[in-house]
Amino acid sequence: MTSSSFAKAGILMLILVTTSVFSWELYVRSKGFDNSYDDGGPLWTHQRHKVCKDQNNSTVFIGSSRIKFDLDTKTWESLTHNHPIQLACVGSSPLSILRNLAADKNFKGNLIIDVTEVLFFNTAPNVFERTETALKYYKDETPAQKASFVLDHLLESQLVFLDKDRLSLNAQLQSLRIPNRPGVFEFPMFPPDFGRSKFNRQEYMTDNFLKDTLQQNQVKGIWAFFAKMSKEPPISGVKLDSLLNSVKVSVDKIKARGGQVIFVRTPSSGPFLMGETMGYPKEKYWNRLLLTTKCDGIHFSDYPEIAHFECPEFSHLSQQQAIVFTQNFVRILGEKGWKFSGTNQ
């Protein structure tokens, strides 16, 4: 084969590959997919690096998935002129991250801790897996990984089909469900329109999800599945005392350096809220948390303007609801004397 033949074959291959990529991209966009970022260790680490860079004009958020859905960052920034740094992790306790911030002598800024009782008041190893993985990546990150993250962001911001959680080959294979049988159990999957991730690590429900009661019921069914799987009773007694005291130690370190710390209980509704209220009575868990740490707190049920939400799937707010929640959240913080700029030093 001559050199000109090789060149023609190369050009043809390039055209075929480009056409295939372009066609696949158009197809997934036509199905309602938009840019969603891989919310793994690299993206979490990118946010963690911001924590001490501009503490006078930023607020760190830790917790679980609710604060990732319920905080509308554009509304927050427009009302506070303050940059939110999202370090919350889905399905996780925030206590590992709280300890990490407390141990960071350079951190003396604003910290808002979201409390989802079933995850916050929990000592099971599985609720720390995601945060411990993120922290390990942050501590061990190499220059090559930093460079790779920049390149990945460049591509992910332009190409929708790079959505790892929904459009990768592994994700497509996992969507081919196998019926449960002896020795084989298929863990329930979240529908594709629930929980898209932005580059700032906020999450949101798509319009398709809000229109599709089948998808909403699918997520409600997953919450019911988790409730049935949970065999251990909520922690109490010595275990609860130990957990609360460990939170106090971390909070005290941050406050001693001039930082502000406040807890927030974001909205839930329906059977999910009923189960949380029964399993984690407010006076035994929420009230004791504030009393032990000597911190202020905002519990959604105490404020009519944020107590009325009916969550589409019982546990998280839609994008429109998040705007209303954030508007009122900022106002309540202001009424409590929260400083959106500067520290207490």
N, C-alpha and C positions, 0 to 999 in steps of 0.2 A: 504494500500500500504506500502510495506517495505521500510526501509531506502535505500536499494540498488536500489529499483525501482525508488525512488525519484532521486537518484544520476544519474541513467541511463537517466531519463527523462531530467534532467538538462543538462547533457552532450549533448544529442540529440538536445535540444533547442539551446545550445551554437553553435553547429555545423551548425544548420539551419540559425541562425542569422548571423554567420560569413560568411557562404556561400552566403547568400542574399546580405550582405554588399559588399563583394568582387565582386560578379557578377555585382551589380549595378555600382560599381566604374569602373570596366572594361568597362561596356557598355557606360557610359558617356564619358570616355576617348576615346573610339572608335569613338564617334560622334564629336571629335575635341575639347572637353572642356579640359581646364587645370586649374591650381589653380588660382582662382580669389577671392580676399578678400572682406569682407563686409566693404564698405567704409563709416561707420557710425561714431558716436561720439567716441567710444573707439579707433578706429584706428587714427582718427584725433587727439585725446588727446595724444596718444602715440608719435606722431610727435611733438605736441606742447610742450611736456615736454623736448624735445631736444634743444629747441630754445636758452636757455641761458647756456647750458652745455659746449659748445666749440665754442664760437662765433668767435674766431680767425681763425677757419678753417671750417666755415659753411656759407651758404647763405640761407635765408628764402625766399620762393616764395609764394605769395598770388595772388588771381585772380579767374578766372573761369576755365572751363574745358579745354580751349585751351592750357594753360601752362602745364596742366597735360598730354596732349597728345604730345605737341610739344617739351618738354624738354627731351632729352635722357640722363638719369642720368649717365650711364657708360661713355659716351663721355664727359660729364661735369666733372666728377671726374678725368678721365684720363688726361684731358687738364689743369685742374685748381688745382688738388690735394686738392679739396675743397668739402665738403659734402653738398648736397642740402637737404633742409628740406621743404617738400611740404605741405603747408597749404591751397592751393586753394580748392574751393568747386564748384562742378558742378552746373551750372545754377544759380549762386549766385553773388551778389556784394561782393567785398572784403573789403568794408569799415568798417564793424563791426570788422573784424579781424585786420584791420589797427589800429582802435581805441584801441583794446585790447593790441596790441604790443606797441603802443604809451604810454599807461597807465602803462606798465610794466617797472619800473625804472631800472630793471636789463638788459633790452634789449638795446644793443648799437651796434648791428652787422650789417650785410649786408642784405638789403631787396630789392627784385625785385618785382614790382607790375605789373601784367599783366592786360591790359585794353581791355575788350570787351565792346564796347560803350553801347550797348543796356542794359547791366547789370550794368556797372560801373556808367553811368549817369542815374541813376534810383532811385526813392525814394519809389517805390511800396513795400508794406510789404512782398510780396511773394519772392522777390529777397534776403531777409535777413533771411528767415525761416531756411534754412539749416545751415548757419553760426551761427545763434543765438542758434540753437539746439546743435551744436558742442561746442560752448563756454559754454553753460550751463552744458553740461556733463563734460567738463574740470574743471569747477569751483566746481562742486558738486561730483566729482568722489570719490567713497569710496574704502577702502582697499579691500573689497570683489570684487568690479568691476575690480580692478587692477589684482587680482589673476585670475579672470574669463577670462580676456583678454589674459593672458599668456597661459592658458589652451586652449582657442579658437584658438590662433595662432598655437599652437602645432598641433591641429587637422586639421585646415584649410590648413596648409602647406603640409599635407600628403594626405588628402582626397578631391578630386575634387568635389564629390557630395554634399559637404557642401556649395557650392555656393548659398548663400541666394537669390540673385537677379534673378537667372536663373533656379535653380534646386530644390528649396524648394517646398513644397506642395502649398503654396500660389502663388509662381511664376508660377507653372504649371497650377493652376486654372485660374490665370489671363490671361494665354496664350490662353484659350478657349474663343475666342472673341464672343460677342453677338452683333448682328446688331443694329445700332442706331435706335431708335424709340422715339416717344413722351415720355418725362420723363426719358429716359435712354440714356446716352451718354458714349461711350467707348473712353477713352483717348488713343491716338495712342501710341503703344509700340515700343521701340527701338529693333532692331533685336539682337539675342543672341551673335553674333560675333562682335558687336560694343561695345567698352568701357569696356574691361576687366581691373580689378584693381590689381595692384601689392601691395606687402606689404608696399612699400615705398610711396604708394598712387598715383604713376604715373599710367596713363591709356594707353591703346594701342588697335589698331584695329588688329584683327586676320588676318592671311593669307586668311582664308575663306571669310572674309568680303571683302578683296581687290579683290578677284576673282569673287565675286557675285554681279553683277550690280543690281540685284533685291533688295538685302539688302541695297546697297548704295542709290538706288532710294527711298527706304522706309524711310531712314533717311532724305534725301532731302525733302521728302514729309512732314516730321515732322517739319522741319524748315519752310516750306511754311505755315503749319498749325499755327505755333506760330506767324508768320507774320500777318496772317489774324485775329488771336485772339487779337492782340495788337491794342486796340482802342485809347489809350492815345498817344498824340504826344510827341516827345522827350522833356525833360524839358528844359526850357530856362529862361531868365530874372532873377528874384529874386531867384527862386528855384535853378537855375544853379549856381548863385553866392554863395548861401549859401552852396551848396554841395562842390564847389571848395574851399571855405574858410575853411570848416571843414576838408578837406583833407590836406590843408596847415598846420592847427593847429597840426594835428597828425604827419605829416612829420617833422615839425619843432622840435617837442619834441624828435624824434628819432635822428635827425641830431645834436641837441644840446648836446646829450649824446655821440656823436662821431660816430654815425651810418652812413652808406651809404644807399642812397635810389635812385632808378632809375625806370622809367616806361618803359614798353615794350608793343608794339602793335604787337601781333603775327599774322601770315598770315590767310587770308580767301580768297575765290575766287568765281568766277561765280556770280549768282544772289544774293547770300548772301552778297558778298562784295559790289555789286552795291547798294543794299538796305541800307547797313551801311553807304556807302559814301554819299548817298542822305539824309538819316535821320540825320547823325552826321558828318557834314562837318569838315574836319580836322582842318581848321583854327579856327572854332568856339568852338570845343571841345578839341581835342588833344593839339593844340598849346596853348590854354588858360590854360589847365591843367599844362603844363610845365612852362608857364609864371607865373601863380599864385603861384605855389609851389617852383619856382626857382630850379627845379630839371632837370636833363638831362633825355633824353628819346631816345628810339630806336623804330622807326616806320618802319615796314617791307618794306613799299613801298618806303622808302628813300634809300634802299640798293639793287642794282640789284641782288646780290648773294642770297638774301632771298625774293625777290619780285616776283619770277617766279613760285612759287609753285601752282599747281592745286590740291586743296584738294579733296580727294576721294568723300566726301559728302559736299563740299563747305566750311567747317568750321574748320576741324582739320587735322593735318598731319599724314601720315602713319609712321610706325616705321623707315623706311629707310629715309623718308623725315626729320624726327625729328633728325636723326644723322647729316645730312647736315646742318639743321637749327642751331643745337647746336654748331657745329664746327664754323660756321660763327658768331653766337651770342657771343661766348666766345672771338673770335678775335675782334669784334666790341667793346665789353666791355673793352678789354685791350687798344684799341686805344683811348677810352674815359677816360683812367686813372683809371679804376675800380681796386680796390685792392681786390684780391681774398683771401688774408690772412691778419688778423689784422684789426683794426678799424682805424678811423681817429684821435683817441686820441693820 
